[in-house]
């Protein structure tokens, strides 16, 4: 057992080292802006009692002005700003002056904040106090640390029950699970910590039952509290633990030490949960009900995908070798259930099934792949270890060594694949669906979604290639998805610079995945009219794209014309333009009369049709300033410009309310189309 501990520690150190080394390659999670400011606020309150940052030196005041910000050097974990370190306020960019304790007392109520707080502790020590690690990556070392401990624990746990070989295969399966590896670098406020704490909790319970130890049972309360303080998934662990204890050690239910220590563990977990979340303190019952309502809202709804979708995602996103070994392991585990005392096999089966059943049960919903139930992955890895052992044991004595090496070497292909697609491992799909390109071809739900991780590749390219003082925008997304310190200080990073068909030369970044092609005019324009200047691809599919919106990158030169014979028809709901024949529309320009008898538009939308019967709503609503941000709000001041992307239509309908809005007072208009 001593050797098992040493090997487990070495595996932990190895994973941590590789994880830290690769950390600067990954972008941040889309949810980061919702978590880290909250973690910093609560941490500052716990440490100082202050409800704002008035006791700290001010951060940069004008983040768009050169000299009032800094650029963190690319591809490095260490703190390396482009200005002297002593001129950088040693605060985090997520310590926002306007987002304070009182703000969260009003706005909080989603996922619990404990991992936000613990991530902020790592930032406080490694960046703010020691200046060793850069501002953003310092938060994420928390996740790498937890996962390294988790991988080491899986080895140790399996090895003390089934031997070193099974432990090695289990730890390899967990480490080389592409989705898990990738997410461990940036999904460090919710799903990764929850998976780690869920596993630590189960191990503590297993040890407590196996050793008849109230100390282990009490220790499980710590991990229950950490998990509950991170995400409510841990509440479903009862469907794993209770059947397992009933089947393997049911007499414990009447043992005084077990009942008392279990109650103590549950109580200590609740104390950790409540004490770590100041939002709950004013009215715990009402506010916990609000949190429960939040989880009901995201977990119980009419699903837009099949209930079998999570199962199919696991089938298609699990490396083939791990699938094969886990299938053998499942058969082996079923056979061991009645033979093992304190059966890890049964625990692993329940552990695998409960999270999956939870999101495939009728009336439940899951979105964004399977990141919300990542706790199934350690269980699958344990079963893969059992599967490897099953094949090893069935080999003849003369061939055991060969079989063992073959099983270990069978992980080489997935290792090479992960290296080749790094750092985009979380969009990995296996050969059963044809890789990411097959998932795209089959329109598999959420194909290609990196959840923000791929942005960092785009920022590195822009930093190296963009001309001084260039404008940078997203095709659609929100500014906080890329920390400002990841872009050169001379770059003007703001979505107001989207220029569409005006082509003013801005760089546009986006993550192409299922559903993004037609979500906005700007998305459609970029894809149809421009050649990208940069793409990071997996299996031939772009996972992050950069365009430069200027004439030299046009796919072809487009000629615009307009027809003076377009007919206009008004009705109570708006106006309809009829071109008399289907054409590839380019844009609509209207001059209209504003007077005292009309009002501003409150709501509108644009619809198009080939035959005047079947209508298609174009994305977005009116009035808005997202169409071409650099032109401002549309309609405005007697002018209205609406761009199209060459849709082949005959009719254009402006549906608008109220009926007496000024845009209906058309003075003149031009409806342009593309001509070959």
N, C-alpha and C positions, 0 to 999 in steps of 0.2 A: 504493500500500500504506500510505503514511503516513496518508492520509485514512481508510482502513479502520480503522487503529489508533485514531485520534482518535474516530471514530464509535463504535467498540467501547467505548472508555472512557466516552463520554457515556452509552451505553446501560447500562453497568454502574452508573454513578452514579445514573441515573434509576431503575433497578429497585431499587437499594439504598435510595434515598430513599423510594420508595413502600412498599417492604417494611417499612422502619423505622416509617413513619407509621402503617401498619395493624397492626403487631405487637401492640399492646395489646388488639386485638379478639379474639385467639385464646386458647383455653385450652391446657393442657399435654397432651402425649401420655400415654396410660395407662402407658407404659413408663418415664416420667420417673423415678419413684421407684426403679427398678432401675438407672438409669444415672448420675444426677447425684451421689448419695452416693458411688458408686464413683469417679467422676471426681475428686471433691474429695479423697477419701482418697489416691488415687495421686498427684495433683498436690501435695498437702501433703507427701507422702513424698519426692517428687523434689526439692522446693524446700528442705526442712528436714531430711530424714532421720528425722523423727519418725513413729511408727506410730499415733499418736492425736493428739487436739487439746488435750492437756494444756498445751501452750505458748501456747494462745490464751485470751483472756478467755471466760468462760462465756456461753453463749447464754441466752435466757429459760428459766427453770426450770419454770414452770407455764403451759403454753400456753393453758389454758382460763381462767385467772384474768385479769380486767381489770387492766391495768397491767403484766402480765407478757408482753405480746405487742403487736403493732401492726397496724394496718390500712393497707395500701398503697392509696392513692387510685386509684379506677377510671379507666379510659380515659386513662391517661397512661403514657408510657414512662419518665419521669424518676422518681427516688427521692423519693416524697412520702408519708411516714408520717403518721399522725394524731397522733403525739406528737413532741416535739422530736427532730431528727435525731441530736443528740449523745447521746440516751438509748437509741438503737438500737445494739446491738452490731454492729459491721461484720463480721459473719459471715453466711454463707448458711444458710437454713433447712435446706439439704441437707447441712450439716456436722453430722451427728448424732453425739453423743458415744459412743453404744453401737455404732455401726457404724464400725469402724476397720480398719486395715490387716490385723490378724490375722483379723478376720471374713472379709475377702475372700480371704485365703489358704486358708480352709476352704470358702467358699461360691461362689467365682467359677467360671467355666468355660463361660459362654454366649457371647454376642457379645463380640468384643474391645472394649477400653475406650478406644481412642485418641481417638475423637470425644467421649467423655465427658470426657476430660482436657482437650481443646482447648476444649470448651464452658465448662469450669470456669476456664480461663485468662481467657476473656472476662468471666466473673463476677468473678474476682479483681481484674481491672483496672478494669472499668467500674462495678462496685458497691462492692466492698470497699475498693479504694484511692482511687478518684476520687469515688465517690458520685454519679455522673451518672445511671446507669440503675438501675431497681429490681431487686431481687434475682432474680426469676424471669425477667424479659424479657432481662436481661443475658446469660444463657446462650444465648438463641436468636438473638442478633445474629450469632453464629458461623454459623448456618445461612443467614441472610439474606445475609451476606457471601459465602459460598461460591456461593450460587445467583446472586447478582448477577454474580460473576465468570464463572459458567457461561454465563449469558445473553449477556454480552459476548463471551465466547470463541466461542460458536456463531455470532454475527454475523460475527466476524472470520474464522473458519475458512471459512464458506460464502462470504463475500464475496471472499476472495482466490482462490477456485477458480471460483466461478460469478458473481461480481459483487455489487454492493451491493443490488440488488433482491431477489435470492434470499436474501442474508444477512438483510435486513430481515424478509422473510416467515418465515424460520426462527426468528429471535429473537422475533417476534410470536407464532408458534405455540407456542414454549416458554413465554413469559411468560403467555399467555392460555390455557394448558392448566389448567382449573379445579383438578383434583386436585393437580397439581404446584404451582400457586401457593399453595393452601391449606397443603399439607404443608410447604412451605418455611418456614412460620412456626412450626411446632411439632414436626415430625418431624425434629429436628435432631441426634439422637444416632446414627442408623443410616442410614435409607434416603436421605435427602437428601444427607448427606455422601458416601455411597457412590456415588450417581449423579454427583456433581460430580467426585470423584476418578477414577472410571471414565472420564469424559470427558476429564479432564486427561491421564490416562495414554494414552488412544488418540491424542489430539492430539500428544503428545510422540513417540510411536512413529511416527505419520504424518509428522511433521516430520523425524525422524531418517532415515526411509527416503527421503523426498523429497529431502532435502538431503545424504544420505549422511554424516550427522553423528553421531559417537559421543557427542558432548555431549548431544544431544537424547535419545539412547537411554539414556544414564546418568541424565538427568533423569527419565525415565519411572520409574526405580526409586523415586524419592521418592514419586511418586503411587501406585505399586504398593504401597509400604509403608503409606502413609496409608489407602489403600482396604482393604488386608488387615487393618490395625489397627482398622478400623471394622466390617467385615463380610466374610464369605468369598465373597460374590458375585463378587469380582474374579477368583477362581480360574477362572471360566468364560470369562474374556476370551481365553484361549488359543484357544478355538474361533472367535473373531473374528479375532485377529491372525494366527495361523499360516496359515489358508487364504488370507487376504488377501495376505500376503507371498508365499506360494507362487504365487499367481496373477499378482501384479503385479511381483514382484522376487525371484524364487526364487534367483537367483545370490547374493543376500546371505547365504544359509545357509552358503556356503563362504568368505565373506570374513572374514578374521581380525579386523578391527576390529569387525565386526558381532557376531561370536560372543563376543568378549571383553567388549564393552560390554553386550551382552544379559545375559551371565552376571553382570557387575558390577551391572546394574540389578536382576536377580533377587535377588542376594545382599544388596544394600543394602536392598531391600524386606523381606527376611526379618529383617535386623538391626533395622530400624525396628519391625517387628511384635513381635519378641521383647523388645527393649529397652524398649518402651513398656508391657509387660504383666508386672508383677512376679509375678503368679500363676504364670507359666510358669517362672520362674527356678529353682525348687527341683528340678524334674524336667521339663524341656522336652518330652521325648518322650511320657511318660505323660500329661502335662496337655494337650498338643496333641491326643493321641488322645481325651481326654475332650471337648475342644471339637469335634472331628470327629464324635464320637458325638452331641453336642448337635444339630449340623446334620443328621445323618442322621435324628434323631428328629423334627425339624420339617419335613424336606423329603422324606423317603421313608416313606410311610405309606399306608394305605388311605384314599383321598379320599372325603369325603361328598358331593362335587359332581362334575359331569362334567369330564372332562379338557379339554373345550373351553370351560369356564367362563372362564379368563383371556382367551381370544380374544373371547368374547362381552362380557366386562367392558370390554375396550378398545374394542370396536365401539360399545358403548352409552354409554361415559363420555367419549369423544373428541368435541369439538365438530364439528358437521357440516362446517364450512368446512375444518377441519384434516384430517378424513377424506377429503374430496374432493380437496384439494390433495395429500395424501400418496399417494393412489391414482394420480393423474397423475404424481407424483414417482417412484413405484415403477416405473411403465412407462418413464419417462424414464431412471431409473437403470439399469434392465436394458439399455436401448439404449446407454448410455454405458460399460458395463463394459469392453467390448473396445476402446473407442476412447481411453479416458483412461489416461494414465500415472500410476501411483500413485493409482489410482482411489478418490476419496472416495465415489463412488456405490456401489461394491462394499462398501466398508467400512461404509457406512450400512445397506445391506441385511443384511449379516451381523450387525451391531450390533443391528438391530431383531429379527432372527429368533432369535438364540441365547438371550436371556433368556426369550422366549416359549416356545420349544421345551423349554427346561429345566423349565418347570412344567406343560407339557402332555404330556410324555412319560409313557407308562404306568408306574405305580408311584411317580410323584412327586405332591406335594400342595402346595397353596398355600391360604392362608386370609386373610380380611380384605381382599378386593379385590386390587389389583395393586401395593400399596405395596412389596412385597418384591422386585419386579422393575422399579422405577422407572427403571432405566438405559435402558429402551427408549424413554423419552419424548424425550430429545435426538435420538436417531436418527430417530424419527418426525417431529420438527420439521425436521431436515435434509431429509428427503424432501418435506415440505410446501413448503419453500423451493424445491426442485427442481421441484415441481409448479407453483408459481406462475410460475417462470421458463419452464417448458414452455408454459404458456398465453400468457404475455407474448410469447415468441419467435414463436409461431404467429399472432399478430395482425399485420395489415398495418401498414406504417409509419405510416399516418395514424391508426391506432387504438391504437397501442401505449400512448400516454399514458393514454388512456381505460381500456384494459384494466388497466393497472397500478394506476390509482386505484380501479377497481372491485374488484380483488383485495384491496387494502388496506382499502377501505371494508367489504368483506365480513366483516371482523373486528369491526365495530361491534356486531352483534347479540350475539355472545358476550361482548363487553365489558360491554354493558348488562345481560346476564343475570347476569354475575358480580357486578356492582355491586348488583343487586337481591337476590341471595341471600347477599351478604357478611355474616358471615365463614364461611359454611357451604359454600364452593365444593367441598369434597371429597365432598359427596354429590350432586354434579351428575350427571344423566343426560340424554342428548340426546333428541330427538324420535323417534328410531327405536324407543324403548321407551316413550315418553310421559312423559319426565321422571321425577322421583323418584316421583311418584304412580303412574306406569305400572310402574316397577320394583317398587313395593310391591304393586300389583294382581297382577303376574305372579309375585310371591314370588321375585324375583331374589335370589340369595345375597348376603348382607351389605348389602342395601339400607339406606340411612339411617345407616350407622355413621360417626360423625365421629371416632372414636378418642379422644375426650376434648376435642376442640377447642371444642365447643359449650357446655361447662360455664360458661365465663366470662360468657356472656350471662345465664345464670341467676343467677350471683352478683351481677351488677350490679343485676338486678331486685330481688333479695332485700335487698341493701344499701339500696336506695331505698324499699322498701315494707314490709319486715318491722317489726313492733312491737319495742320494746326488749326485750332478753333472750329473744327467741324461740328455740325449738328448731329446728334444721335437721338433716335426715338425707338419706341417699340412699334411693331405693326399693330398691336392691340392691347398689350398687357400694361401692368401698372408699374410705375417708377420704382417702388421699393423692392421689386424682384431682383434688382442688381444693387448691391451696396455702392454708394457713390464713390467710396475710396478705391473701388476696383477700376475706375476709369480715370484717364489723365485729367488733370485739373483744367486744362484749356478747352476741353470738349464741353459743348453745351448740350446737356442731357435732359431733354424735356419734350414731352409729347406734343406740345404746341407747335413744334416744327414739322409736323407731318404736312407735306405739300402735295401729295397725290399727283394728278396729271400736270400740275405746274412744274414739277421736277426741279426743285431748288437744291438738290444735291445732298439731302440728309441721308445718313446711314440708318437703316431700319432693321431691327432685330426681332426675330420671333422663334418660337418653338413649334414646328409643324407636327401636329398629331391629329388623331381622329377628331373631326368636327371643326377644325380651325380654318379650313379652306375658304368657307363662305360666310364667316361670322361677321365680317365688316367689309365696307367698300375698300378700305386700304389693304386688307389682306388679299382680296380678290385682285385688286390692281397690281400689287407687287408680283403675285404669282403669274398673272397673265401677261404682263407687259415687260417685265425686267428679268434679266439674267442675274443670278446671285453673284456676289463677289466672294462669298465664303460660305461653305457648308461643312458641317461635321456629319458624317454618315455612318449608319450601321446597316449592314446587309443591303447597301445601295439606297437606303432611305434616309433622308435628311432628318436629323433630330434638333439641329439649330441652324438657322439661316441668317445671313446678313446680306442685305441689298444696299446698293448706293443709287439713290433716286435721281439719276441724271441721264441725259440723252444717250451718252455713249454706251450705256448698258441696256438700251432697249432691245428687245428680241427682234423687232422689225420697225421700220419707219411707218407710222400710221398717218393716213390722210383723212382729215375731217371735212365733212360737208354738212349743209343743212338744207332743208326743203321748205320753201315758202308756202307750200300747199298743205301743210299739216293742219288738220281740223281740230278745233277746240270745242268741247261740250261741257257745260256746267250743270251740276245738279246740287241737291241739298247737302250732299256729302263731300263735294269737292269738284275737281275738274278732271276731264279725260282728254288726252291728246291722241289723235288717230293719224298715223303716218300714211295710211292707205295701203301699205304693204310692210312686211316684216323686214326690219333692217337692224344692223348691229349698232345699237344706240351708244353714244359717247357722253353727252351731257345735255342738261336742260338749263337754259338761262331765262329768267323771267324778270321783267321790270313791272312793279305793281304800285298802285296808288294807295297811299296812307292818308286817311282823312278821319274826321270825327265820327263818321257813321260806322266805322269798322273797328275791330279789336285785334289785338295780337293773337297769333295762333297759340293754342294751349296744347294741342296734340295733333299729330299727323303722321302719316306713313306713305311710302311710295310702293305702288303695286305695278306689275308689268304683265302683259298677256300677248299671246300670238293671235288668239281668235276672239278676244273679248268675253270669253266664257270662263275659261280656266285662268285664275289669277295667281301670281306668285308675289308674296310680300318680300321686299328687299330688307336686309338687316338694318336695324336701328329705327329710331323714331324721330319725328320733328317736333319742335325745333331742337337742333343739336349743333355742337361744334366739333364733332368727331369725324365728320366726313372728310374734310380737309382742314385740319386744325389751324393752319396758317392763314386761312381765309376768315376765321372766326365763326360766330354763330350764324346759322342759316335757318329761316330767312331773317333779314335784318335791313332796316333803313331803305325799304323799297326795292331791294334786290334779293334774288334767290338763285343760287347755283347748285345744281344737283348732278354729281358725276355718276356715270355708269361705267361698266367694264366690258362693253361690247356684247351685251346680251341681245340675242336675236328676237325682237319683239315688234309688234305693230302698235300696241296700245300702251300708254303710260297713264296711270291714274294717281293723282294726288288726293289722297283721302285726308280730310282735315276738319278740325273742330276748334271753336264753334263755327256754325255755318256762315256767320258774318265776319269771319276773320279777313284781314286785309289782303292776304295773298290771293284771294279770289278776284280782287280788283285788278286784273291783268291789263297792263297797258300794251306791252308787246312781249314776245317770247321767241326763242330760237331752240329747236330741238336738233342737236347735232348727231351725226352718225358716222361710222367709219366706212370709208370707201376703199376698195381694193385698188 
